């Protein structure tokens, strides 16, 4: 069946000054085959003016399908994604970070394998293809590749970028999972669990990447890397449900 709606889940934490930029980019994207967009914004109890920025944006764009949810306490990116996925009504769901590291124009690249009837899940890889990539941290890239390698060793997939933000799901598959991780363990958990869905077809496409430095507001640190290792082991070996 041809998809009719793409739900774009956007978790946000302290992105007040710039969140309107990514929201404008998302709204500007023209999707193929008449697919409609649904924006699902989840504010994870930001301490800046993210709430006001989002509310103002929604008020100025009432003609668009934008849903907004706010956590009363900070629960983590994974928890915000759980809320967004549960509240989505599209037959396809994609994750979009609220920063400017990923380009929404590339939704069309991610959608193509599904529209061609080849894929159920599509990952956007920062490490394949000829798209532009900002040059930043050597040890971050090594860490990402190591986590992908470790995840692949247990899932028996051959992904190049397990930690990518851009993951596009058929809604029926991601909604069928019992996701538990509230922080940055979402990526290895969801990868482990989708890999066990019978006959699942997972594709990867190359995407561009405009990474942020810590000065720009990047939030992932070494503790999140150790948590990812723990989650890879947990959801592939010790807790497979």
Number of C-alpha atoms within 10 A of each C-alpha: 6 12 16 13 18 25 26 26 26 25 27 26 24 19 21 18 11 14 21 19 12 20 21 13 13 18 17 11 15 15 16 12 10 11 15 16 22 21 23 25 25 27 24 26 19 18 12 13 13 22 23 11 16 21 12 12 16 18 9 10 13 9 8 13 14 17 15 16 16 17 15 10 10 16 13 20 23 21 22 27 26 20 20 26 22 12 17 21 15 22 17 26 28 25 20 28 19 23 25 18 18 21 19 21 15 17 23 14 15 25 22 15 19 22 16 9 10 12 20 20 25 23 24 28 23 25 20 14 11 10 12 11 14 11 11 12 12 8 10 14 14 11 16 19 18 16 22 23 19 17 27 21 13 15 19 13 16 15 21 22 23 29 25 19 18 25 22 28 26 19 21 13 17 19 15 11 14 12 17 14 19 16 17 20 23 22 19 27 25 20 22 27 20 19 18 14 12 7 8 13 15 20 18 21 20 19 24 20 20 16 17 17 11 10 7 9 11 12 11 11 10 11 9 14 18 14 15 23 17 13 23 27 19 15 20 21 11 10 9 12 12
